[in-house]
Amino acid sequence: MKRLISCETSDLADRTRQELLDAIEASEGRVIVQELSLFRNTVMLEPITDAEIACAFGADIILLNAFDCERPHVAGITCEPEETIRTLKRYTGRLIGLNLEPVGNSATLGELEAMPSGRAGTVENALRARDLGFDFILLTGNPGTGVDNTAILNAVRDMRSALGDDMMIFAGKMHAAGSKDEAGENIVSKDMIRAFAEAGADVILLPAPGTVPGVTFEFVREMVSYIHSLGKLSLTAIGTSQEGASPQTIEQIALMCKMSGTDLHHVGDAGVGGLNPENLMAYSMAIRGKRHTYLRMARSINR
């Protein structure tokens, strides 16, 4: 199995969960996950999907936020609903994942947002995601949803039991997600990381250094080292709208994430209009230079 950053579309076909994880690990901290918002039913450049634009600017993996498993739809895709994700994969040539959100019972910060049942972190939605053609699930929470780590842990355990080896499972939070007790550096702990790993998570998510109050480079570096000691992969995430900050800020965050030892780099969906292509490219340039950035752009698949 090639490094993921060197894969052509055909290299990704019919690969096992472990082969994909090995391809990510072999990329040595140079894999970029671009999150795309489905809260709006528009695209930046009709008729091209935002996912295709992201791939043209260096994304290796696409993560869909607010995808409704009960009503499959992605702006820019016209096909039968059950073929939406397979069509998007054909257009992009990339691995595609989605956020699912397990709501907990902990104390909350502010008013909670209503969430469609098709976005919930349930086994039923996990099985729907598998049948739709997704490659992985990220169990996390949007702002104001009340998702907490205990609920994520229970969802990881239940989904791994239901899915077996069929899909990769990512788990963790980029911000408090409305949970009062899990804000700042309390978002994650070594005890919770170990619990996620033992429950069957393949990749553990952490906030990127400098994106959440109290989450420093030293803190993230320690957590990434611990994740690796458990034989799991790490994903550092920009989930606090700083994906729309200056390119210089993006480059600083990118380099801190690279120095932390992370395996995957997440860029959020809260740029102006959702996707910020220039900042995505700046991030890619910072962690892997022009050569691999241009190669990923050249390997993006057009219709």
C-alpha positions, 0 to 999 in steps of 0.5 A: 500500500502506497503512502496516502499522499502518493495514492492515485484514485485506483490505489484506494479502491477496495482497500481494507480499513487497516490498509488505509490506516497504514497508508495514512501512517506512512505519509508521516504527518502530511495528510490533510482533511478538509471539512466541508459544511452542508449547512448551506445548499450552495457551492462556491463555483457552479457546477463544481462541488466544494469537495472538488475545489478542496482537492484542487487546492491540496486536500487528501481527505474530505469530511462532510459536516451536517450530512443527513444520513436519512436524507442524503444530499450534497450541493452540486451532486445530481443523482439518486440519493443513495448514490450521492457519496459514491458519485462524490468519490468518483468526482474527487478520487478521495476518501470521504467521511462524515461527522456524526454527533452523539449528544450527552447528558452533561451540563451545557453552555448556552442554548442547545441547537436542534439537530436532525436525527440523521446527524445523530451518533447512532448505530443506525446512522453508522450503518447507513453511512457504510451502505452509502459508501463513506470510508470513515465516521468522525464522532464529534460535535458542532457548536451548541449540540451538547456532545460530550466525551462519554457519549462519544465513547459509548458511540465508538463502542457500539459502532465498532461492534456493529461495523466490525472492520468495515469502516475507520472510526475517528473520535474526539472534540475540536471545541466544547460543543456546548458541554460546560465540563469539557471546555478548554484543556478539559476537552481531552484527557489521557484517560479518555484517549485510552478509553476511546482507543480500547473501545475501537477508535482508530484515530483520536481527534485533538484541538490544534495548538492555539485554537482552543483556550489553554490548548498549547503546543506542549499539551498537544505534543504530550497527547499525540505521544500518548495516542501513538503509545497506544498504537493509534493515529492522531488528528489535530483539528482547527474547529474554531473558525480560525481556518478563516484567519490570515495565511500567516496564522494558518502557517503557524498552526500548521507547523505546531501541529507538524511538530506535535507529531500528528498524523492527520491535519484537519482544516475546518469549514468556517471560512467565509462562505465555508471553504477557504481554498487559499488557506488550505493551500497555505496549510499544505505548503507549510507542512509538505512544500510545493512539490507534494501540494502540486502533486495533490492538486494534479491528482484531483479528478475532474468530471 
